[in-house]
Amino acid sequence: KLSIVPPSVNALFFNRRRGRGKTLAYRTWRAGAHAELEAQPAWHVPGKIEVRIYLAAHTQGDADNRIKATLDALVTAGRIKDDRNVIKISAEYAHLDEGIGALVLIQARPA
């Protein structure tokens, strides 16, 4: 569970003279998401995985634009090894309990 909805991919990066950089909003969300994941009981899903992302129904914008930030947070928090291991992914809006911006379900899949 994440209390804050992942930012849209459109708000993750900005252009600068030497390539692209992470926006302040993305860095702030990612640090918060990482802290929330670290606070949960330790878990790690190795190997090939399926990921389902449920976003709070009040979220505006395209659900698919929230996938990258979510997967990046799972990798940096050590919950999955690499987002290349995702063999199936879905993102949809759902009525979640108050205070939950996103619910992420990960299932191990046979290789």
C-alpha positions in Angstrom: 0.0 0.0 0.0 1.1 3.5 -0.8 -0.6 6.5 0.8 0.1 8.8 -2.1 -0.8 8.2 -5.7 2.2 7.7 -8.0 2.9 10.7 -10.2 2.2 10.6 -13.9 5.1 9.7 -16.1 4.6 13.2 -17.6 5.7 14.7 -14.3 8.8 12.5 -13.6 11.5 14.2 -15.6 12.6 17.5 -16.9 15.1 18.4 -19.6 18.4 20.1 -18.7 21.6 20.9 -20.6 23.1 17.4 -20.0 20.1 15.1 -20.4 17.1 14.6 -18.2 16.7 15.0 -14.4 14.1 13.9 -11.9 11.6 16.5 -10.9 11.3 17.6 -7.3 7.8 16.1 -7.2 9.1 12.7 -8.4 12.0 12.7 -6.0 9.7 13.6 -3.1 7.1 11.0 -4.0 9.8 8.3 -4.5 11.4 9.0 -1.1 8.0 8.8 0.6 7.1 5.6 -1.3 10.4 4.1 -0.4 9.9 4.9 3.3 6.4 3.4 3.2 7.7 0.2 1.6 10.6 0.0 4.1 8.1 0.3 7.0 6.1 -2.7 5.8 7.2 -6.2 7.0 10.1 -7.4 4.9 9.2 -9.0 1.6 10.9 -9.6 -1.7 9.4 -11.3 -4.8 12.2 -12.9 -6.9 12.2 -13.9 -10.5 9.4 -13.3 -13.1 6.4 -11.5 -11.7 2.9 -10.2 -12.4 2.0 -6.8 -11.1 -1.4 -5.3 -10.5 -1.7 -1.6 -9.6 -5.0 -0.3 -8.2 -5.1 3.5 -8.0 -7.5 5.5 -5.9 -10.7 6.2 -7.9 -10.3 10.0 -7.5 -7.0 10.0 -9.4 -7.1 12.0 -12.6 -5.2 11.1 -15.7 -4.3 7.9 -17.4 -3.8 4.9 -15.2 -1.0 3.6 -17.4 1.0 6.8 -16.8 1.4 5.7 -13.1 3.2 2.4 -13.8 6.8 3.6 -14.2 7.0 5.4 -10.9 5.4 2.5 -9.1 7.9 -0.1 -10.6 10.9 2.2 -9.9 9.8 2.5 -6.2 9.5 -1.3 -5.9 13.0 -1.7 -7.3 14.7 0.9 -5.2 13.0 -0.4 -2.1 14.3 -3.9 -2.9 10.9 -5.5 -3.2 11.6 -6.7 -6.8 15.0 -7.2 -8.4 14.3 -5.5 -11.7 11.3 -4.3 -13.6 12.5 -6.4 -16.5 11.2 -9.3 -14.5 7.6 -8.1 -15.0 5.9 -10.3 -17.5 2.4 -9.0 -17.0 1.2 -5.7 -15.6 -2.1 -3.9 -15.2 -3.2 -0.6 -13.8 -6.8 0.4 -13.0 -8.8 2.7 -10.8 -10.6 1.3 -7.8 -12.4 2.4 -4.6 -9.7 2.0 -2.0 -9.8 2.7 1.7 -9.3 6.3 2.8 -5.6 7.2 3.0 -4.5 4.7 0.3 -3.4 6.2 -3.0 -2.3 3.0 -4.6 -2.4 -0.7 -3.8 0.2 -2.9 -5.5 -0.2 -6.7 -5.8 2.8 -8.7 -6.9 2.6 -12.4 -7.8 5.5 -14.7 -8.6 5.2 -16.3 -12.0 6.9 -19.5 -13.3 9.8 -18.6 -15.6 
